[in-house]
Amino acid sequence: MSSVDPPPLFHRSAQDRQESQLPGCAVRQESAVRRARVRRPLPPRSAEVRQESAVAAPQRFGTVALSDVRFVRRLGSGDIGSVYLAEVKGKGGDGGGSGSGGVAALVAAKVMDRKELAGRNKEGRARTEREILEAVDHPFLPRLYGVAEGDRWSCLLTEFCPGGDLHVLRQRQPHRRFSEAAVRKEKGKLPFWGRMD
């Protein structure tokens, strides 16, 4: 059996390097992974590492009435819904909104038709997406600010990430791959990336 290198995300311990240099001795992958250490954990999502958007980041809304959501324009669509740029009226009366609302916050609103989800057996997928966004706070996922429910429609109110869809951008690249130079350029735009080195 030949020596198996651990995945590139792991450091090899001194013991692994020493064992792999002995003649006829192979380091088993299980032992290498068991003793391996991750280079750098992902940073926690916090105010200083988040990229500031043009609008103030809204607080978590919880459950919102659909009448408090104003859809600005359609951003795209997928298998279980369409995504819109939307404004959510603030709860307080401290801003200039209309009537009862306060300052509006811009969000991405994923709108799903409940009847269509039920007819296509996609309710579980929509529920799983909501549960994941509620449970996980990670820099690579949009933050879930709230949910707007209606008789027919269900709407996830998430962080609006300007700049478009990464998948579409990749499809437009030569050979449908990013060049190394393009990856380096985009890496510089991520404020938390430098903490991972």
MDTraj code that builds the backbone (N, CA, C; nanometers):
import mdtraj as md
import numpy as np

residues = "MET SER SER VAL ASP PRO PRO PRO LEU PHE HIS ARG SER ALA GLN ASP ARG GLN GLU SER GLN LEU PRO GLY CYS ALA VAL ARG GLN GLU SER ALA VAL ARG ARG ALA ARG VAL ARG ARG PRO LEU PRO PRO ARG SER ALA GLU VAL ARG GLN GLU SER ALA VAL ALA ALA PRO GLN ARG PHE GLY THR VAL ALA LEU SER ASP VAL ARG PHE VAL ARG ARG LEU GLY SER GLY ASP ILE GLY SER VAL TYR LEU ALA GLU VAL LYS GLY LYS GLY GLY ASP GLY GLY GLY SER GLY SER GLY GLY VAL ALA ALA LEU VAL ALA ALA LYS VAL MET ASP ARG LYS GLU LEU ALA GLY ARG ASN LYS GLU GLY ARG ALA ARG THR GLU ARG GLU ILE LEU GLU ALA VAL ASP HIS PRO PHE LEU PRO ARG LEU TYR GLY VAL ALA GLU GLY ASP ARG TRP SER CYS LEU LEU THR GLU PHE CYS PRO GLY GLY ASP LEU HIS VAL LEU ARG GLN ARG GLN PRO HIS ARG ARG PHE SER GLU ALA ALA VAL ARG LYS GLU LYS GLY LYS LEU PRO PHE TRP GLY ARG MET ASP".split()
xyz = np.array([
    [0.0843, -0.1163, 0.0000],
    [0.0000, 0.0000, 0.0000],
    [0.0896, 0.1236, 0.0000],
    [0.0541, 0.2224, -0.0825],
    [0.1351, 0.3430, -0.0914],
    [0.0842, 0.4487, 0.0054],
    [0.1678, 0.5461, 0.0270],
    [0.1325, 0.6543, 0.1191],
    [0.0196, 0.7379, 0.0603],
    [-0.0780, 0.7693, 0.1413],
    [-0.1920, 0.8492, 0.0974],
    [-0.1810, 0.9856, 0.1617],
    [-0.1741, 1.0898, 0.0798],
    [-0.1672, 1.2248, 0.1344],
    [-0.3046, 1.2671, 0.1827],
    [-0.3109, 1.3373, 0.2954],
    [-0.4396, 1.3871, 0.3425],
    [-0.4908, 1.4957, 0.2495],
    [-0.6171, 1.5296, 0.2579],
    [-0.6711, 1.6356, 0.1739],
    [-0.5939, 1.7652, 0.1947],
    [-0.5885, 1.8546, 0.0933],
    [-0.5086, 1.9759, 0.1030],
    [-0.5534, 2.0715, 0.2133],
    [-0.6730, 2.0584, 0.2672],
    [-0.7172, 2.1468, 0.3748],
    [-0.6529, 2.1130, 0.5081],
    [-0.5820, 2.0026, 0.5149],
    [-0.5265, 1.9581, 0.6414],
    [-0.3750, 1.9693, 0.6402],
    [-0.3176, 1.9990, 0.7564],
    [-0.1729, 1.9933, 0.7744],
    [-0.1359, 1.8499, 0.8103],
    [-0.0238, 1.8045, 0.7621],
    [0.0257, 1.6749, 0.8062],
    [0.1077, 1.6975, 0.9322],
    [0.0888, 1.6147, 1.0284],
    [0.1642, 1.6279, 1.1531],
    [0.3073, 1.5808, 1.1308],
    [0.3951, 1.6163, 1.2233],
    [0.5350, 1.5734, 1.2146],
    [0.5436, 1.4212, 1.2179],
    [0.4566, 1.3585, 1.2959],
    [0.4559, 1.2120, 1.3046],
    [0.4200, 1.1503, 1.1694],
    [0.3223, 1.2091, 1.0982],
    [0.2857, 1.1576, 0.9659],
    [0.4015, 1.1716, 0.8683],
    [0.4691, 1.2876, 0.8699],
    [0.5812, 1.3080, 0.7781],
    [0.6926, 1.2079, 0.8090],
    [0.7193, 1.1874, 0.9362],
    [0.8241, 1.0950, 0.9766],
    [0.7888, 0.9521, 0.9356],
    [0.6644, 0.9095, 0.9586],
    [0.6228, 0.7742, 0.9226],
    [0.6283, 0.7523, 0.7721],
    [0.5945, 0.8547, 0.6942],
    [0.5919, 0.8361, 0.5495],
    [0.7318, 0.8249, 0.4914],
    [0.8337, 0.8697, 0.5647],
    [0.9700, 0.8613, 0.5143],
    [1.0358, 0.7279, 0.5474],
    [0.9770, 0.6494, 0.6353],
    [1.0334, 0.5191, 0.6687],
    [1.0105, 0.4218, 0.5535],
    [1.1105, 0.3412, 0.5176],
    [1.0918, 0.2469, 0.4078],
    [0.9865, 0.1419, 0.4422],
    [0.8975, 0.1177, 0.3473],
    [0.7958, 0.0148, 0.3635],
    [0.6845, 0.0515, 0.4591],
    [0.6775, 0.1746, 0.5021],
    [0.5740, 0.2160, 0.5970],
    [0.4791, 0.3112, 0.5262],
    [0.3533, 0.2821, 0.5339],
    [0.2531, 0.3679, 0.4708],
    [0.1672, 0.4327, 0.5785],
    [0.1381, 0.5578, 0.5589],
    [0.0491, 0.6283, 0.6509],
    [-0.0926, 0.6036, 0.6037],
    [-0.1732, 0.5503, 0.6894],
    [-0.3121, 0.5249, 0.6535],
    [-0.3887, 0.6557, 0.6566],
    [-0.4801, 0.6703, 0.5645],
    [-0.5557, 0.7944, 0.5549],
    [-0.6329, 0.8227, 0.6830],
    [-0.6883, 0.7196, 0.7461],
    [-0.7664, 0.7423, 0.8680],
    [-0.6804, 0.8059, 0.9764],
    [-0.5566, 0.7558, 0.9938],
    [-0.4715, 0.8126, 1.0985],
    [-0.4275, 0.9532, 1.0621],
    [-0.4053, 0.9780, 0.9326],
    [-0.3653, 1.1122, 0.8913],
    [-0.4777, 1.2114, 0.9149],
    [-0.5980, 1.1737, 0.8811],
    [-0.7115, 1.2631, 0.9011],
    [-0.7405, 1.2808, 1.0490],
    [-0.7247, 1.1761, 1.1276],
    [-0.7522, 1.1848, 1.2713],
    [-0.6572, 1.2838, 1.3378],
    [-0.5301, 1.2869, 1.2945],
    [-0.4326, 1.3767, 1.3561],
    [-0.4218, 1.5105, 1.2844],
    [-0.4915, 1.5244, 1.1735],
    [-0.4807, 1.6476, 1.0958],
    [-0.5513, 1.7623, 1.1664],
    [-0.5028, 1.8805, 1.1373],
    [-0.5651, 2.0011, 1.1911],
    [-0.6050, 2.0897, 1.0744],
    [-0.7208, 2.1514, 1.0831],
    [-0.7652, 2.2422, 0.9781],
    [-0.6762, 2.3649, 0.9815],
    [-0.6384, 2.4146, 0.8634],
    [-0.5497, 2.5309, 0.8573],
    [-0.6089, 2.6505, 0.9307],
    [-0.7232, 2.6955, 0.8887],
    [-0.7895, 2.8083, 0.9530],
    [-0.9393, 2.7840, 0.9482],
    [-1.0080, 2.7971, 1.0594],
    [-1.1541, 2.7862, 1.0543],
    [-1.2123, 2.9093, 0.9873],
    [-1.3305, 2.8952, 0.9329],
    [-1.3976, 3.0110, 0.8757],
    [-1.4263, 3.1107, 0.9860],
    [-1.4129, 3.2397, 0.9554],
    [-1.4393, 3.3396, 1.0584],
    [-1.5875, 3.3457, 1.0899],
    [-1.6217, 3.3845, 1.2123],
    [-1.7634, 3.4008, 1.2440],
    [-1.8189, 3.5207, 1.1711],
    [-1.9474, 3.5182, 1.1445],
    [-2.0111, 3.6302, 1.0780],
    [-2.0316, 3.7394, 1.1826],
    [-1.9709, 3.8539, 1.1610],
    [-1.9882, 3.9638, 1.2551],
    [-1.9863, 4.0948, 1.1794],
    [-2.0148, 4.2020, 1.2482],
    [-2.0290, 4.3325, 1.1843],
    [-1.8999, 4.3767, 1.1167],
    [-1.7836, 4.3500, 1.1776],
    [-1.6608, 4.4022, 1.1192],
    [-1.6161, 4.3255, 0.9959],
    [-1.6607, 4.2033, 0.9752],
    [-1.6180, 4.1293, 0.8573],
    [-1.7228, 4.1284, 0.7477],
    [-1.8417, 4.1770, 0.7738],
    [-1.9462, 4.1801, 0.6716],
    [-1.9234, 4.2966, 0.5781],
    [-1.9496, 4.2725, 0.4529],
    [-1.9406, 4.3789, 0.3552],
    [-2.0620, 4.4688, 0.3718],
    [-2.0379, 4.5970, 0.3849],
    [-2.1490, 4.6902, 0.4025],
    [-2.2165, 4.7133, 0.2679],
    [-2.3467, 4.7088, 0.2648],
    [-2.4204, 4.7340, 0.1420],
    [-2.4595, 4.8804, 0.1371],
    [-2.5201, 4.9214, 0.0272],
    [-2.5594, 5.0606, 0.0101],
    [-2.6692, 5.1000, 0.1076],
    [-2.7486, 5.0045, 0.1487],
    [-2.8548, 5.0330, 0.2456],
    [-2.8197, 4.9690, 0.3782],
    [-2.8712, 5.0261, 0.4828],
    [-2.8441, 4.9708, 0.6150],
    [-2.9011, 4.8300, 0.6239],
    [-2.8269, 4.7426, 0.6859],
    [-2.8740, 4.6045, 0.7014],
    [-2.9919, 4.6022, 0.7972],
    [-3.1014, 4.5411, 0.7565],
    [-3.2172, 4.5377, 0.8456],
    [-3.1954, 4.4423, 0.9616],
    [-3.2682, 4.4647, 1.0676],
    [-3.2681, 4.3720, 1.1805],
    [-3.3564, 4.2537, 1.1418],
    [-3.3529, 4.1506, 1.2191],
    [-3.4412, 4.0371, 1.1907],
    [-3.5850, 4.0802, 1.2126],
    [-3.6700, 4.0499, 1.1135],
    [-3.8093, 4.0931, 1.1178],
    [-3.8994, 3.9926, 1.1866],
    [-3.8656, 3.8648, 1.1787],
    [-3.9584, 3.7623, 1.2249],
    [-4.0654, 3.7432, 1.1186],
    [-4.1900, 3.7320, 1.1603],
    [-4.2999, 3.7165, 1.0655],
    [-4.3509, 3.8541, 1.0257],
    [-4.3678, 3.8736, 0.8950],
    [-4.4092, 4.0022, 0.8391],
    [-4.5341, 3.9799, 0.7559],
    [-4.6250, 4.0766, 0.7559],
    [-4.7429, 4.0686, 0.6693],
    [-4.7007, 4.1001, 0.5260],
    [-4.7606, 4.0323, 0.4299],
    [-4.7281, 4.0592, 0.2895],
    [-4.7594, 4.2035, 0.2513],
    [-4.8535, 4.2665, 0.3206],
    [-4.8864, 4.4064, 0.2915],
    [-4.7721, 4.5007, 0.3295],
    [-4.6784, 4.4553, 0.4130],
    [-4.5627, 4.5365, 0.4508],
    [-4.4458, 4.5213, 0.3537],
    [-4.4618, 4.4365, 0.2527],
    [-4.3555, 4.4123, 0.1550],
    [-4.3946, 4.4769, 0.0227],
    [-4.3043, 4.5608, -0.0311],
    [-4.3269, 4.6218, -0.1627],
    [-4.2207, 4.5665, -0.2573],
    [-4.2659, 4.4972, -0.3631],
    [-4.1754, 4.4346, -0.4583],
    [-4.1300, 4.5390, -0.5594],
    [-3.9983, 4.5566, -0.5722],
    [-3.9415, 4.6594, -0.6590],
    [-3.9210, 4.6054, -0.8000],
    [-3.8489, 4.4952, -0.8132],
    [-3.8274, 4.4340, -0.9456],
    [-3.7882, 4.2881, -0.9285],
    [-3.8103, 4.2122, -1.0346],
    [-3.7766, 4.0698, -1.0335],
    [-3.6273, 4.0532, -1.0605],
    [-3.5625, 3.9709, -0.9789],
    [-3.4195, 3.9457, -0.9945],
    [-3.3918, 3.8149, -1.0673],
    [-3.4800, 3.7169, -1.0512],
    [-3.4592, 3.5879, -1.1156],
    [-3.5606, 3.4871, -1.0665],
    [-3.5493, 3.3666, -1.1192],
    [-3.6418, 3.2615, -1.0768],
    [-3.5676, 3.1289, -1.0738],
    [-3.6253, 3.0357, -0.9996],
    [-3.5659, 2.9032, -0.9865],
    [-3.6740, 2.7982, -0.9888],
    [-3.6413, 2.6812, -0.9400],
    [-3.7311, 2.5673, -0.9448],
    [-3.8535, 2.5854, -0.8554],
    [-3.8360, 2.6472, -0.7396],
    [-3.9490, 2.6543, -0.6460],
    [-3.9962, 2.7962, -0.6181],
    [-3.9487, 2.8938, -0.6936],
    [-3.9979, 3.0290, -0.6699],
    [-3.9244, 3.1328, -0.7514],
    [-3.9670, 3.2572, -0.7337],
    [-3.9041, 3.3715, -0.7982],
    [-3.8478, 3.4635, -0.6909],
    [-3.7389, 3.5322, -0.7253],
    [-3.6741, 3.6222, -0.6304],
    [-3.6913, 3.7652, -0.6788],
    [-3.7324, 3.8516, -0.5865],
    [-3.7566, 3.9924, -0.6153],
    [-3.6740, 4.0795, -0.5221],
    [-3.6324, 4.1949, -0.5726],
    [-3.5795, 4.2989, -0.4856],
    [-3.7016, 4.3622, -0.4216],
    [-3.7018, 4.3733, -0.2898],
    [-3.8209, 4.4218, -0.2203],
    [-3.7827, 4.5154, -0.1069],
    [-3.8775, 4.5989, -0.0699],
    [-3.8639, 4.6860, 0.0465],
    [-3.9593, 4.6367, 0.1535],
    [-3.9108, 4.6335, 0.2751],
    [-3.9952, 4.5958, 0.3883],
    [-4.0095, 4.7187, 0.4757],
    [-4.1341, 4.7555, 0.5041],
    [-4.1591, 4.8714, 0.5898],
    [-4.1073, 4.8436, 0.7289],
    [-4.0426, 4.9437, 0.7871],
    [-3.9933, 4.9310, 0.9238],
    [-4.1080, 4.9306, 1.0228],
    [-4.0843, 4.8733, 1.1384],
    [-4.1883, 4.8638, 1.2411],
    [-4.2077, 4.9948, 1.3153],
    [-4.1007, 5.0712, 1.3305],
    [-4.1099, 5.1935, 1.4108],
    [-4.1599, 5.3107, 1.3303],
    [-4.1956, 5.4175, 1.3979],
    [-4.2423, 5.5377, 1.3308],
    [-4.1343, 5.6417, 1.3207],
    [-4.0060, 5.6022, 1.3228],
    [-3.8969, 5.6978, 1.3275],
    [-3.8436, 5.7354, 1.1908],
    [-3.9087, 5.6956, 1.0847],
    [-3.8539, 5.7264, 0.9556],
    [-3.9579, 5.7789, 0.8630],
    [-3.9155, 5.8090, 0.7424],
    [-4.0087, 5.8616, 0.6481],
    [-4.0859, 5.7631, 0.5698],
    [-4.1327, 5.6599, 0.5899],
    [-4.2124, 5.5683, 0.5110],
    [-4.3519, 5.6178, 0.5020],
    [-4.4356, 5.5417, 0.4469],
    [-4.5739, 5.5831, 0.4309],
    [-4.6552, 5.5379, 0.5508],
    [-4.7330, 5.6286, 0.6049],
    [-4.8289, 5.5950, 0.7099],
    [-4.7688, 5.5299, 0.8319],
    [-4.7978, 5.4018, 0.8524],
    [-4.7630, 5.3342, 0.9772],
    [-4.6188, 5.2866, 0.9825],
    [-4.5525, 5.2739, 0.8697],
    [-4.4206, 5.2129, 0.8699],
    [-4.3106, 5.3124, 0.8945],
    [-4.1937, 5.2614, 0.9294],
    [-4.0764, 5.3435, 0.9480],
    [-3.9892, 5.3350, 0.8246],
    [-3.8596, 5.3340, 0.8447],
    [-3.7644, 5.3277, 0.7356],
    [-3.7730, 5.1910, 0.6688],
    [-3.7752, 5.1903, 0.5356],
    [-3.7819, 5.0645, 0.4613],
    [-3.6420, 5.0058, 0.4469],
    [-3.6338, 4.8739, 0.4452],
    [-3.5076, 4.8037, 0.4256],
    [-3.5169, 4.7234, 0.2966],
    [-3.4081, 4.7232, 0.2184],
    [-3.4042, 4.6448, 0.0951],
    [-3.3648, 4.5013, 0.1268],
    [-3.4382, 4.4076, 0.0727],
    [-3.4117, 4.2652, 0.0916],
    [-3.4340, 4.1929, -0.0408],
    [-3.3884, 4.0697, -0.0479],
    [-3.4248, 3.9803, -0.1574],
    [-3.5399, 3.8948, -0.1056],
    [-3.6500, 3.8947, -0.1775],
    [-3.7693, 3.8211, -0.1348],
    [-3.7913, 3.7031, -0.2284],
    [-3.7795, 3.5824, -0.1756],
    [-3.8066, 3.4621, -0.2542],
    [-3.9527, 3.4269, -0.2337],
    [-4.0304, 3.4365, -0.3401],
    [-4.1751, 3.4160, -0.3341],
    [-4.2081, 3.2783, -0.3901],
    [-4.2834, 3.2006, -0.3109],
    [-4.3204, 3.0652, -0.3515],
    [-4.4714, 3.0489, -0.3422],
    [-4.5306, 2.9905, -0.4450],
    [-4.6739, 2.9623, -0.4488],
    [-4.6978, 2.8301, -0.3757],
    [-4.7726, 2.8354, -0.2668],
    [-4.7937, 2.7150, -0.1852],
    [-4.8664, 2.6047, -0.2612],
    [-4.9652, 2.6417, -0.3426],
    [-5.0398, 2.5403, -0.4179],
    [-4.9495, 2.4715, -0.5197],
    [-4.8640, 2.5484, -0.5845],
    [-4.7724, 2.4900, -0.6821],
    [-4.6710, 2.3983, -0.6127],
    [-4.6218, 2.4401, -0.4967],
    [-4.5292, 2.3550, -0.4214],
    [-4.5944, 2.2226, -0.3843],
    [-4.7194, 2.2290, -0.3395],
    [-4.7912, 2.1071, -0.3005],
    [-4.8156, 2.0178, -0.4218],
    [-4.8524, 2.0779, -0.5350],
    [-4.8798, 2.0007, -0.6556],
    [-4.7570, 1.9323, -0.7125],
    [-4.6404, 1.9881, -0.6888],
    [-4.5158, 1.9318, -0.7417],
    [-4.4332, 1.8606, -0.6345],
    [-4.4907, 1.8395, -0.5174],
    [-4.4211, 1.7744, -0.4054],
    [-4.2894, 1.8438, -0.3708],
    [-4.2915, 1.9759, -0.3649],
    [-4.1724, 2.0544, -0.3336],
    [-4.1831, 2.1233, -0.1978],
    [-4.2871, 2.0920, -0.1213],
    [-4.3039, 2.1565, 0.0089],
    [-4.1871, 2.1261, 0.1020],
    [-4.1406, 2.0024, 0.1007],
    [-4.0288, 1.9628, 0.1858],
    [-3.9020, 2.0385, 0.1518],
    [-3.8789, 2.0607, 0.0236],
    [-3.7600, 2.1343, -0.0195],
    [-3.7657, 2.2786, 0.0294],
    [-3.8820, 2.3414, 0.0168],
    [-3.8985, 2.4791, 0.0633],
    [-3.8820, 2.4873, 0.2150],
    [-3.9374, 2.3908, 0.2866],
    [-3.9262, 2.3885, 0.4325],
    [-3.7802, 2.3692, 0.4746],
    [-3.7089, 2.2802, 0.4047],
    [-3.5680, 2.2562, 0.4359],
    [-3.4849, 2.3817, 0.4123],
    [-3.5106, 2.4518, 0.3019],
    [-3.4376, 2.5756, 0.2739],
    [-3.4591, 2.6770, 0.3858],
    [-3.5830, 2.6917, 0.4282],
    [-3.6139, 2.7860, 0.5362],
    [-3.5439, 2.7446, 0.6660],
    [-3.5488, 2.6160, 0.6998],
    [-3.4862, 2.5683, 0.8235],
    [-3.3349, 2.5892, 0.8219],
    [-3.2725, 2.5661, 0.7072],
    [-3.1276, 2.5864, 0.6969],
    [-3.0939, 2.7334, 0.7146],
    [-3.1661, 2.8216, 0.6458],
    [-3.1380, 2.9645, 0.6576],
    [-3.1648, 3.0167, 0.7985],
    [-3.2629, 2.9595, 0.8676],
    [-3.2898, 3.0005, 1.0060],
    [-3.1797, 2.9530, 1.1004],
    [-3.1235, 2.8354, 1.0737],
    [-3.0282, 2.7750, 1.1664],
    [-2.8838, 2.8180, 1.1436],
    [-2.8474, 2.8520, 1.0201],
    [-2.7077, 2.8752, 0.9860],
    [-2.6818, 3.0235, 0.9633],
    [-2.5767, 3.0725, 1.0247],
    [-2.5318, 3.2101, 1.0046],
    [-2.3894, 3.2008, 0.9516],
    [-2.3740, 3.2040, 0.8193],
    [-2.2457, 3.1777, 0.7550],
    [-2.2202, 3.2818, 0.6471],
    [-2.0947, 3.3254, 0.6288],
    [-2.0645, 3.4288, 0.5291],
    [-2.1004, 3.3911, 0.3857],
    [-2.1076, 3.2630, 0.3534],
    [-2.1370, 3.2223, 0.2168],
    [-2.2857, 3.2041, 0.1899],
    [-2.3701, 3.2261, 0.2887],
    [-2.5151, 3.2148, 0.2718],
    [-2.5807, 3.3484, 0.3027],
    [-2.6861, 3.3835, 0.2291],
    [-2.7569, 3.5075, 0.2635],
    [-2.8277, 3.4921, 0.3975],
    [-2.8306, 3.5991, 0.4736],
    [-2.8948, 3.5965, 0.6056],
    [-3.0459, 3.6047, 0.5887],
    [-3.1181, 3.5227, 0.6622],
    [-3.2647, 3.5256, 0.6603],
    [-3.3114, 3.6292, 0.7620],
    [-3.3842, 3.7319, 0.7140],
    [-3.4332, 3.8376, 0.8023],
    [-3.5740, 3.8111, 0.8518],
    [-3.6521, 3.7405, 0.7735],
    [-3.7882, 3.7145, 0.8170],
    [-3.8657, 3.6368, 0.7129],
    [-3.9917, 3.6132, 0.7440],
    [-4.0809, 3.5375, 0.6573],
    [-4.2110, 3.6144, 0.6461],
    [-4.2629, 3.6253, 0.5242],
    [-4.3944, 3.6850, 0.5016],
    [-4.4858, 3.5742, 0.4514],
    [-4.5944, 3.5533, 0.5222],
    [-4.6872, 3.4456, 0.4880],
    [-4.8208, 3.5045, 0.4457],
    [-4.8812, 3.4420, 0.3478],
    [-5.0155, 3.4768, 0.3047],
    [-5.0944, 3.3494, 0.2821],
    [-5.2194, 3.3642, 0.2389],
    [-5.3012, 3.2456, 0.2137],
    [-5.2429, 3.1604, 0.1018],
    [-5.1948, 3.2272, -0.0040],
    [-5.1440, 3.1540, -0.1196],
    [-4.9919, 3.1560, -0.1282],
    [-4.9294, 3.2630, -0.0790],
    [-4.7873, 3.2839, -0.1009],
    [-4.7071, 3.2679, 0.0277],
    [-4.5857, 3.2179, 0.0132],
    [-4.4876, 3.2144, 0.1209],
    [-4.3645, 3.2879, 0.0697],
    [-4.3075, 3.3719, 0.1535],
    [-4.2002, 3.4595, 0.1076],
    [-4.0861, 3.4603, 0.2099],
    [-3.9652, 3.4241, 0.1662],
    [-3.8460, 3.4314, 0.2507],
    [-3.7782, 3.5651, 0.2254],
    [-3.7566, 3.6428, 0.3297],
    [-3.6925, 3.7737, 0.3188],
    [-3.5471, 3.7583, 0.3601],
    [-3.4576, 3.7617, 0.2610],
    [-3.3162, 3.7379, 0.2870],
    [-3.2341, 3.8608, 0.2519],
    [-3.1088, 3.8527, 0.2886],
    [-3.0127, 3.9575, 0.2581],
    [-3.0044, 3.9757, 0.1062],
    [-3.0080, 4.1008, 0.0601],
    [-2.9912, 4.1293, -0.0818],
    [-2.8419, 4.1409, -0.1101],
    [-2.7917, 4.0577, -0.2004],
    [-2.6506, 4.0569, -0.2383],
    [-2.6387, 4.1099, -0.3807],
    [-2.6062, 4.2380, -0.3981],
    [-2.5968, 4.2928, -0.5331],
    [-2.4807, 4.2295, -0.6085],
    [-2.4886, 4.2294, -0.7381],
    [-2.3800, 4.1748, -0.8177],
    [-2.4199, 4.0537, -0.8988],
    [-2.5381, 4.0026, -0.8786],
    [-2.5856, 3.8943, -0.9623],
    [-2.5516, 3.7562, -0.9106],
    [-2.5752, 3.6601, -0.9954],
    [-2.5639, 3.5186, -0.9642],
    [-2.4247, 3.4680, -1.0030],
    [-2.3539, 3.4065, -0.9107],
    [-2.2206, 3.3540, -0.9372],
    [-2.2238, 3.2442, -1.0430],
    [-2.3292, 3.1633, -1.0435],
    [-2.3404, 3.0560, -1.1426],
    [-2.3516, 3.1138, -1.2842],
    [-2.4333, 3.2165, -1.3014],
    [-2.4490, 3.2789, -1.4333],
    [-2.3172, 3.3409, -1.4778],
    [-2.2477, 3.4069, -1.3858],
    [-2.1184, 3.4665, -1.4181],
    [-2.0187, 3.3595, -1.4624],
    [-2.0181, 3.2465, -1.3951],
    [-1.9275, 3.1374, -1.4332],
    [-1.9620, 3.0834, -1.5715],
    [-2.0906, 3.0720, -1.6024],
    [-2.1323, 3.0210, -1.7329],
    [-2.0871, 3.1123, -1.8467],
    [-2.0694, 3.2400, -1.8191],
    [-2.0286, 3.3369, -1.9221],
    [-1.8776, 3.3392, -1.9448],
    [-1.8019, 3.2712, -1.8609],
    [-1.6563, 3.2700, -1.8721],
    [-1.6129, 3.1772, -1.9852],
    [-1.4927, 3.2018, -2.0426],
    [-1.4404, 3.1090, -2.1429],
    [-1.4272, 2.9694, -2.0827],
    [-1.4722, 2.8707, -2.1536],
    [-1.4709, 2.7308, -2.1099],
    [-1.5495, 2.7105, -1.9805],
    [-1.6385, 2.8047, -1.9482],
    [-1.7236, 2.7993, -1.8283],
    [-1.6438, 2.7808, -1.6994],
    [-1.5242, 2.8385, -1.6978],
    [-1.4384, 2.8339, -1.5789],
    [-1.3826, 2.9732, -1.5553],
    [-1.3575, 3.0054, -1.4292],
    [-1.2907, 3.1301, -1.3966],
    [-1.1414, 3.1124, -1.4168],
    [-1.0780, 3.2140, -1.4731],
    [-0.9323, 3.2101, -1.4836],
    [-0.8730, 3.2343, -1.3451],
    [-0.7475, 3.1981, -1.3297],
    [-0.6817, 3.2185, -1.2002],
    [-0.6757, 3.3673, -1.1663],
    [-0.6526, 3.4516, -1.2673],
    [-0.6475, 3.5964, -1.2440],
    [-0.7827, 3.6497, -1.1969],
    [-0.8912, 3.5985, -1.2545],
    [-1.0249, 3.6430, -1.2129],
    [-1.0543, 3.6016, -1.0695],
    [-1.0102, 3.4828, -1.0309],
    [-1.0320, 3.4368, -0.8935],
    [-0.9545, 3.5244, -0.7966],
    [-0.8302, 3.5583, -0.8319],
    [-0.7510, 3.6467, -0.7446],
    [-0.8172, 3.7830, -0.7307],
    [-0.8707, 3.8353, -0.8412],
    [-0.9370, 3.9663, -0.8379],
    [-1.0599, 3.9616, -0.7471],
    [-1.1418, 3.8584, -0.7603],
    [-1.2627, 3.8468, -0.6787],
    [-1.2291, 3.8188, -0.5330],
    [-1.1205, 3.7465, -0.5090],
    [-1.0797, 3.7171, -0.3710],
    [-1.0556, 3.8459, -0.2943],
    [-1.0010, 3.9465, -0.3614],
    [-0.9736, 4.0735, -0.2961],
    [-1.0982, 4.1480, -0.2528],
    [-1.2125, 4.1148, -0.3095],
    [-1.3377, 4.1816, -0.2745],
    [-1.4015, 4.1253, -0.1487],
    [-1.3547, 4.0104, -0.1034],
    [-1.4143, 3.9476, 0.0144],
    [-1.3424, 3.9974, 0.1389],
    [-1.4113, 4.0718, 0.2242],
    [-1.3435, 4.1324, 0.3388],
    [-1.2927, 4.0321, 0.4407],
    [-1.3515, 3.9150, 0.4486],
    [-1.3107, 3.8174, 0.5485],
    [-1.2064, 3.7209, 0.4960],
    [-1.1776, 3.7224, 0.3661],
    [-1.0892, 3.6239, 0.3054],
    [-0.9480, 3.6338, 0.3628],
    [-0.8996, 3.7546, 0.3849],
    [-0.7639, 3.7720, 0.4347],
    [-0.7416, 3.7088, 0.5700],
    [-0.8453, 3.6937, 0.6497],
    [-0.8320, 3.6330, 0.7819],
    [-0.8152, 3.4820, 0.7726],
    [-0.8371, 3.4250, 0.6531],
    [-0.8286, 3.2799, 0.6376],
    [-0.6871, 3.2355, 0.6004],
    [-0.5998, 3.3293, 0.5611],
    [-0.4637, 3.2928, 0.5194],
    [-0.3777, 3.2504, 0.6349],
])
top = md.Topology()
chain = top.add_chain()
for i, resn in enumerate(residues, 1):
    res = top.add_residue(resn, chain, resSeq=i)
    for name in ("N", "CA", "C"):
        top.add_atom(name, md.element.get_by_symbol(name[0]), res)
traj = md.Trajectory(xyz[None], top)
